[in-house]
Amino acid sequence: MGNGLAPPAIANGRIYTTGNRNEDDQLICLDEKTGREQWSVTLRSDVPEYRRMRWLNQRTPTVDGDRVYAVSEYGDLVCVDADSGCE
């Protein structure tokens, strides 16, 4: 799931977490039983990443019903559909 130490949020048979991979800050969804990735969403920011701070990626997503909320490494709040990752 890339670089970072984000704790997961587990709800409705899915695991949600954040991480840095492919030079992007991402929200990632995995199937709880198989561990297979279901979807990922890039948490965009206009501010370039400071690579030395990747290890501070400790932002746990919040699941509320059919929505998942995540905060980017620069404080942007993102809300996506829990099933698809669509905004």
C-alpha positions, 0 to 999 in steps of 0.5 A: 500500500505504499509508504506510510504508517496509516492505521486502517479503518475496517467496515462492511467487509472492507479495509480502508487506509492511506499511503504514498505510492507512485508519487501520489498520496492515495486512499486505498480500499481492500477486501477484508477477506482476500486482501485484494485491492478494490479501488484507490483514489489519489488525494490531490493537492496543489502543494508538492510532497516533501518526501522526507515526511512520508513516514508521517502518513498516519491519517486513518480514514473515517467510514460513515455508512456508504461514505469514506472520508480521508484527509490528504497529507496537506489537510484537504478533506476528501469524501468518496463512495465506500463501494466505488471510491467515486467522489 
